[in-house]
Structures are given as structure tokens and as C-alpha cells.
Amino acid sequence: MQITLEADYAVRCLAYLKDHKDGVCVLGDISKDTKIPAAFLSKILQKMIKRGLVKSTKGKNGGFALAKDPGNIS
């Protein structure tokens, strides 16, 4: 079975956010640690926000975090 590159990156991003659930993660850190290009990651995160998987926070201490408990994401 083959999955798209976007789906692969989305799963990597969700796994990263699950491992860092103690706070919000900034785009640059997620991009660097998962080796996903920042521009592409930004688009993927926006799609996951619209679907209710990820939440974003604006401002100085802003970033991204899981919107649901990891056990409720399939």
C-alpha cells in the first residue's frame, strides 16, 4: 500500500505533537525535527486544524498542539 507524501508528513507531525504534548510546538522546531519542509508543513497543519486534529495558538508563546487526546485520533 502506498500513501502520499502529504499523508506521511501528517502522520509524522501528529506523532511529534503526541510526544511533545506538554506544551505548544513552533513550526520551525517541528519542521527541523521531522525533516518536513516548513512551507509544506504549514499547509498540512492548516488542513489538520480545519479537521479538528490540531489546534494553534497565536502570539509570543504560540504554536501547535494536538486538539484531541492521542487515543481518540485514528
Backbone as CSV, one residue per row, in Angstrom:
resi,resn,N_x,N_y,N_z,CA_x,CA_y,CA_z,C_x,C_y,C_z
1,MET,0.837,-1.172,0.000,0.000,0.000,0.000,0.886,1.241,0.000
2,GLN,0.560,2.190,-0.829,1.315,3.433,-0.882,0.454,4.575,-0.343
3,ILE,1.100,5.462,0.377,0.408,6.663,0.844,1.119,7.865,0.246
4,THR,0.418,8.966,0.216,1.009,10.174,-0.359,2.066,10.735,0.589
5,LEU,2.924,11.553,0.050,3.936,12.213,0.860,3.271,13.101,1.901
6,GLU,2.179,13.747,1.520,1.455,14.601,2.458,0.920,13.792,3.639
7,ALA,0.378,12.615,3.377,-0.134,11.763,4.454,1.003,11.296,5.361
8,ASP,2.136,10.948,4.776,3.303,10.537,5.550,3.749,11.663,6.473
9,TYR,3.837,12.855,5.942,4.241,14.012,6.737,3.219,14.318,7.835
10,ALA,1.939,14.176,7.527,0.896,14.442,8.521,1.015,13.476,9.692
11,VAL,1.267,12.219,9.405,1.424,11.221,10.469,2.663,11.534,11.296
12,ARG,3.760,11.899,10.632,4.982,12.276,11.365,4.723,13.458,12.287
13,CYS,3.994,14.438,11.787,3.696,15.628,12.565,2.827,15.289,13.775
14,LEU,1.805,14.471,13.575,0.946,14.065,14.686,1.742,13.295,15.742
15,ALA,2.636,12.422,15.305,3.463,11.670,16.249,4.375,12.613,17.031
16,TYR,4.920,13.611,16.358,5.777,14.591,17.026,4.981,15.361,18.077
17,LEU,3.795,15.811,17.718,2.973,16.558,18.659,2.540,15.684,19.840
18,LYS,2.313,14.406,19.587,1.960,13.484,20.666,3.108,13.372,21.663
19,ASP,4.316,13.308,21.160,5.491,13.189,22.028,5.801,14.475,22.777
20,HIS,5.266,15.597,22.314,5.509,16.901,22.942,4.203,17.505,23.448
21,LYS,3.355,16.674,24.043,2.028,17.135,24.457,2.046,18.015,25.699
22,ASP,3.225,18.233,26.280,3.320,19.064,27.474,3.211,20.556,27.167
23,GLY,3.276,20.935,25.912,3.181,22.348,25.551,2.959,22.516,24.070
24,VAL,3.027,23.752,23.618,2.870,24.022,22.196,4.224,23.945,21.499
25,CYS,4.211,23.555,20.252,5.427,23.408,19.453,5.391,24.418,18.313
26,VAL,6.500,25.064,18.073,6.567,26.036,16.986,6.878,25.330,15.671
27,LEU,6.437,25.939,14.600,6.585,25.361,13.267,8.031,25.001,12.954
28,GLY,8.961,25.897,13.270,10.371,25.650,12.955,10.922,24.417,13.634
29,ASP,10.553,24.199,14.889,11.027,23.014,15.612,10.439,21.738,15.035
30,ILE,9.149,21.774,14.730,8.511,20.589,14.144,9.167,20.271,12.806
31,SER,9.359,21.288,11.986,9.955,21.118,10.666,11.359,20.533,10.766
32,LYS,12.161,21.095,11.645,13.547,20.642,11.789,13.619,19.209,12.308
33,ASP,12.849,18.911,13.344,12.930,17.593,13.977,12.313,16.476,13.147
34,THR,11.316,16.804,12.321,10.677,15.779,11.492,11.207,15.756,10.067
35,LYS,12.065,16.726,9.738,12.641,16.854,8.390,11.557,17.052,7.324
36,ILE,10.545,17.870,7.685,9.476,18.236,6.762,9.697,19.698,6.374
37,PRO,9.706,20.018,5.078,9.868,21.421,4.673,8.808,22.308,5.328
38,ALA,9.235,23.437,5.880,8.356,24.307,6.659,7.138,24.784,5.869
39,ALA,7.324,25.145,4.616,6.201,25.648,3.813,5.138,24.561,3.624
40,PHE,5.587,23.338,3.355,4.661,22.224,3.162,4.006,21.855,4.495
41,LEU,4.781,21.876,5.567,4.252,21.568,6.893,3.173,22.558,7.291
42,SER,3.365,23.809,6.973,2.372,24.836,7.288,1.031,24.517,6.636
43,LYS,1.057,24.109,5.385,-0.169,23.756,4.673,-0.831,22.521,5.285
44,ILE,-0.015,21.542,5.662,-0.539,20.320,6.278,-1.182,20.640,7.626
45,LEU,-0.511,21.470,8.421,-1.055,21.840,9.723,-2.381,22.576,9.584
46,GLN,-2.502,23.445,8.591,-3.759,24.164,8.383,-4.899,23.190,8.075
47,LYS,-4.617,22.164,7.293,-5.642,21.160,6.994,-6.030,20.393,8.256
48,MET,-5.046,20.065,9.089,-5.342,19.323,10.314,-6.087,20.185,11.332
49,ILE,-5.841,21.495,11.314,-6.586,22.409,12.181,-8.052,22.432,11.758
50,LYS,-8.311,22.517,10.463,-9.686,22.540,9.954,-10.438,21.254,10.288
51,ARG,-9.707,20.138,10.368,-10.328,18.848,10.669,-10.403,18.564,12.174
52,GLY,-9.919,19.506,12.975,-10.024,19.363,14.415,-8.992,18.465,15.074
53,LEU,-7.921,18.136,14.364,-6.880,17.290,14.939,-5.827,18.090,15.685
54,VAL,-5.580,19.296,15.217,-4.533,20.157,15.780,-5.154,21.500,16.116
55,LYS,-4.638,22.124,17.162,-5.067,23.484,17.493,-3.841,24.387,17.424
56,SER,-4.086,25.635,17.110,-2.982,26.583,17.032,-3.238,27.732,17.995
57,THR,-2.152,28.306,18.475,-2.214,29.448,19.372,-1.332,30.528,18.789
58,LYS,-1.857,31.734,18.743,-1.091,32.856,18.202,-0.375,33.591,19.322
59,GLY,0.620,34.370,18.946,1.299,35.210,19.914,2.693,34.741,20.257
60,LYS,3.267,35.404,21.236,4.648,35.147,21.632,4.866,33.692,22.053
61,ASN,3.935,33.142,22.791,4.053,31.759,23.252,3.193,30.820,22.426
62,GLY,2.933,31.188,21.184,2.059,30.416,20.318,2.751,29.240,19.662
63,GLY,1.941,28.424,19.027,2.445,27.262,18.317,1.316,26.289,18.052
64,PHE,1.660,25.019,17.956,0.704,23.983,17.610,0.710,22.897,18.667
65,ALA,-0.457,22.299,18.872,-0.614,21.193,19.808,-1.768,20.316,19.326
66,LEU,-1.835,19.104,19.832,-2.948,18.238,19.491,-4.235,18.807,20.076
67,ALA,-5.310,18.731,19.317,-6.594,19.238,19.772,-7.382,18.159,20.512
68,LYS,-6.980,16.904,20.347,-7.675,15.778,20.962,-6.672,14.921,21.713
69,ASP,-7.189,14.072,22.563,-6.364,13.073,23.203,-5.819,12.139,22.116
70,PRO,-4.535,11.780,22.169,-3.968,10.929,21.114,-4.712,9.607,20.931
71,GLY,-5.313,9.086,21.987,-6.064,7.829,21.882,-7.354,7.962,21.078
72,ASN,-7.812,9.183,20.860,-9.033,9.430,20.103,-8.778,9.803,18.651
73,ILE,-7.545,9.703,18.211,-7.195,10.018,16.823,-6.923,8.708,16.098
74,SER,-7.626,8.505,15.003,-7.397,7.274,14.218,-7.140,7.620,12.770
